[in-house]
């Protein structure tokens, strides 16, 4: 069966063999599991031959995508006159694609660019948003509820482009995460230090207010190479740290780990600068006796050895590390005891190839 599904070419005889094999396999499975025919992954089998004839092969056939598109287009039919369904579909897709182009900042070169209407403000219109909320095109990573100038985020580094944030924190979420819209004196001092040391800005900061978001994405361009980075609150990032002393001639580098506690935007001189609020992992120097994994604990609030606020340029690759909470009696029902600050570095974590 798998041979027919993943083969790289089909003939007319191959289509017939595929149909027969599917029917035989489906009848045998249905005898064991009578209700399996109602599941989408089983239902898609009846469409395999059609997909093979339309697209030549069955590799990368996606059940969720096909079923979602089928459901959306099926819901459109009752709102049409049912005379020419295909033409109605084409007109609808053309209209929505045009709206998407305009709302993403597209410009019609046939007209004067300065005189064209700013369609991005339509994204806040409730009527337009209800129209855009039910069509099958991936949404922009920028939240429609954000301010207009959020799209003008800069890292103050020419290699970091396409910076976008998503998921602005509500007041309730800020209280639950113990975050304040105005930085306290300690965090403000760290923000000033980050501006000076990492971004080369020594000007006075006019405001302590920041805006928190749940995720951020950006692209790093280095000559012909390009790296896309997506970070979320709660992710573990790894950075290289220079641990060599002043008198040493050889450079000694180690890898340090931190958990993203918050992602926030600070406005300075009409520029929106993104920063990360990190909670560092401290290596204890001992391994877990059962798993033989390195033990870490979170940095204490009174520990000023490591700063907590950094510019996002510190993270120049997509994180690929994993820590496991060292649960004790206070952890139950999937909830971790927040007073327990001990973690294990997952040496067994890997990416399947």
FIMARDO-106382 format. One record per residue (C-alpha): residue in three letters; x, z, y. Coordinates in steps of 0.25 Angstrom, whole numbers, padded with zeros to 4 digits. Example, Ala and Ser with C-alpha at 12.3 -4.5 7.8 and 13.67 -1.06 7.14 Angstrom:
BEGIN
R   rest      xx      zz      yy
R    ALA    0049    0031   -0018
R    SER    0055    0029   -0004
END
This chain:
BEGIN
R   rest      xx      zz      yy
R    UNK    0000    0000    0000
R    UNK    0011    0004    0010
R    UNK    0018   -0009    0007
R    UNK    0006   -0017    0012
R    UNK    0004   -0008    0024
R    UNK    0019   -0009    0029
R    UNK    0023   -0023    0025
R    UNK    0028   -0032    0036
R    UNK    0020   -0045    0033
R    UNK    0007   -0049    0027
R    UNK    0002   -0062    0021
R    UNK   -0012   -0065    0018
R    UNK   -0010   -0060    0004
R    UNK   -0004   -0047    0010
R    UNK   -0017   -0045    0018
R    UNK   -0025   -0046    0005
R    UNK   -0016   -0037   -0003
R    UNK   -0016   -0027    0009
R    UNK   -0032   -0027    0009
R    UNK   -0032   -0024   -0006
R    UNK   -0022   -0013   -0006
R    UNK   -0029   -0006    0005
R    UNK   -0043   -0007   -0002
R    UNK   -0037   -0002   -0015
R    UNK   -0029    0010   -0008
R    UNK   -0042    0013    0001
R    UNK   -0051    0014   -0012
R    UNK   -0041    0023   -0019
R    UNK   -0039    0033   -0008
R    UNK   -0054    0033   -0004
R    UNK   -0057    0038   -0018
R    UNK   -0048    0050   -0016
R    UNK   -0052    0053   -0001
R    UNK   -0066    0048    0001
R    UNK   -0067    0051    0016
R    UNK   -0053    0044    0019
R    UNK   -0060    0031    0023
R    UNK   -0064    0038    0036
R    UNK   -0050    0041    0041
R    UNK   -0044    0031    0051
R    UNK   -0031    0029    0043
R    UNK   -0039    0025    0031
R    UNK   -0049    0017    0039
R    UNK   -0038    0008    0045
R    UNK   -0034    0003    0031
R    UNK   -0046   -0007    0032
R    UNK   -0040   -0013    0045
R    UNK   -0025   -0015    0039
R    UNK   -0028   -0029    0034
R    UNK   -0033   -0033    0048
R    UNK   -0022   -0027    0055
R    UNK   -0012   -0034    0046
R    UNK   -0018   -0047    0049
R    UNK   -0018   -0044    0064
R    UNK   -0004   -0038    0066
R    UNK    0003   -0044    0054
R    UNK    0007   -0030    0048
R    UNK    0002   -0016    0047
R    UNK    0014   -0008    0052
R    UNK    0011    0001    0064
R    UNK   -0004    0000    0062
R    UNK   -0009    0012    0069
R    UNK   -0023    0018    0065
R    UNK   -0025    0027    0077
R    UNK   -0022    0016    0087
R    UNK   -0031    0006    0080
R    UNK   -0043    0016    0078
R    UNK   -0042    0021    0093
R    UNK   -0043    0007    0098
R    UNK   -0054    0004    0089
R    UNK   -0062    0016    0094
R    UNK   -0060    0013    0108
R    UNK   -0064   -0002    0107
R    UNK   -0076    0002    0098
R    UNK   -0080    0011    0110
R    UNK   -0080    0000    0120
R    UNK   -0090   -0009    0112
R    UNK   -0102   -0001    0116
R    UNK   -0099   -0002    0131
R    UNK   -0098   -0018    0130
R    UNK   -0109   -0028    0129
R    UNK   -0104   -0032    0115
R    UNK   -0104   -0047    0118
R    UNK   -0089   -0049    0118
R    UNK   -0082   -0037    0114
R    UNK   -0067   -0043    0113
R    UNK   -0069   -0047    0128
R    UNK   -0074   -0033    0132
R    UNK   -0061   -0027    0125
R    UNK   -0052   -0037    0132
R    UNK   -0058   -0034    0146
R    UNK   -0058   -0019    0144
R    UNK   -0043   -0019    0139
R    UNK   -0039   -0028    0151
R    UNK   -0046   -0019    0161
R    UNK   -0040   -0006    0155
R    UNK   -0026   -0012    0154
R    UNK   -0027   -0017    0169
R    UNK   -0031   -0003    0173
R    UNK   -0019    0003    0165
R    UNK   -0010   -0006    0172
R    UNK   -0015   -0003    0186
R    UNK   -0016    0012    0183
R    UNK   -0001    0012    0178
R    UNK    0003    0007    0192
R    UNK    0003   -0008    0188
R    UNK    0003   -0018    0200
R    UNK   -0003   -0031    0201
R    UNK    0008   -0040    0206
R    UNK   -0002   -0050    0211
R    UNK   -0005   -0041    0223
R    UNK    0002   -0033    0233
R    UNK    0007   -0021    0226
R    UNK    0006   -0011    0239
R    UNK   -0008   -0015    0241
R    UNK   -0013   -0013    0227
R    UNK   -0022   -0001    0223
R    UNK   -0015    0011    0216
R    UNK   -0023    0011    0203
R    UNK   -0016    0024    0198
R    UNK   -0026    0032    0207
R    UNK   -0037    0027    0198
R    UNK   -0032    0035    0187
R    UNK   -0038    0047    0193
R    UNK   -0052    0041    0194
R    UNK   -0061    0048    0184
R    UNK   -0068    0035    0181
R    UNK   -0056    0027    0179
R    UNK   -0050    0038    0170
R    UNK   -0062    0038    0161
R    UNK   -0060    0023    0159
R    UNK   -0045    0025    0156
R    UNK   -0048    0036    0146
R    UNK   -0053    0028    0134
R    UNK   -0045    0016    0132
R    UNK   -0033    0015    0122
R    UNK   -0021    0014    0131
R    UNK   -0010    0025    0131
R    UNK   -0012    0033    0144
R    UNK   -0001    0034    0154
R    UNK    0008    0046    0153
R    UNK    0005    0050    0167
R    UNK   -0007    0059    0167
R    UNK   -0019    0053    0176
R    UNK   -0022    0067    0182
R    UNK   -0008    0068    0188
R    UNK   -0004    0066    0202
R    UNK   -0001    0052    0207
R    UNK    0013    0055    0210
R    UNK    0016    0060    0196
R    UNK    0020    0046    0193
R    UNK    0032    0047    0203
R    UNK    0040    0057    0194
R    UNK    0055    0055    0195
R    UNK    0066    0062    0187
R    UNK    0076    0058    0199
R    UNK    0084    0051    0189
R    UNK    0084    0036    0188
R    UNK    0085    0035    0173
R    UNK    0072    0043    0171
R    UNK    0060    0035    0173
R    UNK    0045    0034    0170
R    UNK    0043    0049    0171
R    UNK    0029    0053    0168
R    UNK    0022    0066    0166
R    UNK    0009    0070    0159
R    UNK   -0001    0081    0157
R    UNK   -0001    0089    0170
R    UNK   -0003    0104    0167
R    UNK   -0016    0110    0172
R    UNK   -0017    0124    0178
R    UNK   -0022    0130    0165
R    UNK   -0010    0123    0157
R    UNK    0000    0129    0168
R    UNK   -0005    0143    0166
R    UNK   -0005    0141    0150
R    UNK    0010    0136    0151
R    UNK    0014    0147    0161
R    UNK    0018    0137    0172
R    UNK    0017    0137    0187
R    UNK    0015    0126    0196
R    UNK    0025    0132    0206
R    UNK    0038    0135    0200
R    UNK    0043    0150    0201
R    UNK    0056    0153    0207
R    UNK    0065    0152    0194
R    UNK    0059    0139    0190
R    UNK    0060    0133    0204
R    UNK    0075    0137    0205
R    UNK    0077    0130    0192
R    UNK    0070    0118    0197
R    UNK    0079    0118    0209
R    UNK    0091    0118    0200
R    UNK    0085    0107    0192
R    UNK    0084    0098    0205
R    UNK    0098    0101    0209
R    UNK    0106    0100    0196
R    UNK    0098    0089    0189
R    UNK    0092    0081    0200
R    UNK    0102    0083    0211
R    UNK    0091    0088    0221
R    UNK    0095    0099    0230
R    UNK    0083    0098    0240
R    UNK    0073    0110    0242
R    UNK    0061    0110    0233
R    UNK    0049    0110    0241
R    UNK    0039    0114    0230
R    UNK    0039    0123    0218
R    UNK    0026    0116    0212
R    UNK    0027    0108    0200
R    UNK    0017    0101    0190
R    UNK    0018    0103    0175
R    UNK    0016    0092    0165
R    UNK    0015    0092    0150
R    UNK    0024    0079    0147
R    UNK    0034    0070    0154
R    UNK    0040    0057    0150
R    UNK    0051    0048    0156
R    UNK    0060    0037    0152
R    UNK    0075    0038    0153
R    UNK    0082    0025    0156
R    UNK    0097    0023    0153
R    UNK    0102    0009    0155
R    UNK    0095    0001    0143
R    UNK    0091    0014    0136
R    UNK    0077    0021    0139
R    UNK    0072    0034    0133
R    UNK    0057    0039    0135
R    UNK    0056    0054    0135
R    UNK    0043    0061    0134
R    UNK    0043    0076    0136
R    UNK    0031    0086    0134
R    UNK    0030    0101    0137
R    UNK    0035    0109    0124
R    UNK    0045    0098    0120
R    UNK    0059    0102    0116
R    UNK    0070    0095    0123
R    UNK    0085    0095    0120
R    UNK    0096    0093    0131
R    UNK    0111    0093    0130
R    UNK    0118    0105    0136
R    UNK    0132    0106    0140
R    UNK    0138    0119    0135
R    UNK    0152    0117    0138
R    UNK    0159    0127    0147
R    UNK    0166    0124    0160
R    UNK    0180    0125    0154
R    UNK    0177    0115    0142
R    UNK    0182    0101    0143
R    UNK    0173    0096    0131
R    UNK    0158    0095    0133
R    UNK    0149    0103    0124
R    UNK    0135    0099    0123
R    UNK    0123    0106    0116
R    UNK    0108    0103    0114
R    UNK    0098    0112    0121
R    UNK    0083    0113    0119
R    UNK    0072    0116    0128
R    UNK    0057    0116    0127
R    UNK    0049    0109    0139
R    UNK    0041    0120    0145
R    UNK    0035    0112    0156
R    UNK    0036    0098    0163
R    UNK    0034    0099    0178
R    UNK    0035    0090    0190
R    UNK    0041    0094    0203
R    UNK    0039    0087    0216
R    UNK    0051    0085    0225
R    UNK    0052    0076    0237
R    UNK    0040    0068    0233
R    UNK    0047    0066    0219
R    UNK    0041    0072    0206
R    UNK    0052    0078    0197
R    UNK    0049    0082    0183
R    UNK    0056    0094    0176
R    UNK    0056    0101    0163
R    UNK    0054    0116    0161
R    UNK    0062    0120    0149
R    UNK    0062    0132    0140
R    UNK    0076    0131    0133
R    UNK    0079    0135    0118
R    UNK    0090    0145    0117
R    UNK    0099    0143    0104
R    UNK    0100    0157    0097
R    UNK    0111    0152    0088
R    UNK    0105    0156    0075
R    UNK    0097    0148    0065
R    UNK    0083    0151    0058
R    UNK    0087    0157    0044
R    UNK    0076    0148    0037
R    UNK    0076    0135    0044
R    UNK    0091    0136    0049
R    UNK    0086    0130    0062
R    UNK    0092    0135    0076
R    UNK    0084    0146    0083
R    UNK    0081    0145    0098
R    UNK    0073    0153    0108
R    UNK    0067    0149    0121
R    UNK    0075    0153    0134
R    UNK    0070    0165    0140
R    UNK    0064    0165    0154
R    UNK    0075    0175    0159
R    UNK    0086    0166    0153
R    UNK    0092    0157    0165
R    UNK    0103    0151    0156
R    UNK    0095    0137    0156
R    UNK    0086    0132    0167
R    UNK    0072    0128    0163
R    UNK    0069    0117    0173
R    UNK    0076    0103    0171
R    UNK    0074    0089    0175
R    UNK    0069    0080    0164
R    UNK    0081    0072    0164
R    UNK    0087    0083    0155
R    UNK    0079    0077    0144
R    UNK    0084    0063    0142
R    UNK    0078    0060    0128
R    UNK    0066    0063    0120
R    UNK    0066    0077    0114
R    UNK    0067    0077    0099
R    UNK    0069    0092    0095
R    UNK    0060    0102    0089
R    UNK    0059    0117    0089
R    UNK    0051    0126    0080
R    UNK    0045    0139    0085
R    UNK    0051    0151    0077
R    UNK    0037    0157    0074
R    UNK    0035    0172    0071
R    UNK    0023    0181    0069
R    UNK    0018    0178    0083
R    UNK    0016    0163    0080
R    UNK    0003    0159    0073
R    UNK   -0008    0148    0072
R    UNK    0001    0138    0078
R    UNK    0004    0146    0090
R    UNK    0018    0151    0093
R    UNK    0022    0164    0099
R    UNK    0027    0161    0113
R    UNK    0035    0174    0113
R    UNK    0043    0169    0102
R    UNK    0054    0160    0108
R    UNK    0062    0156    0096
R    UNK    0062    0142    0090
R    UNK    0069    0134    0079
R    UNK    0076    0121    0082
R    UNK    0070    0111    0071
R    UNK    0082    0105    0065
R    UNK    0073    0098    0055
R    UNK    0066    0090    0066
R    UNK    0068    0075    0065
R    UNK    0061    0062    0069
R    UNK    0057    0053    0057
R    UNK    0062    0039    0058
END
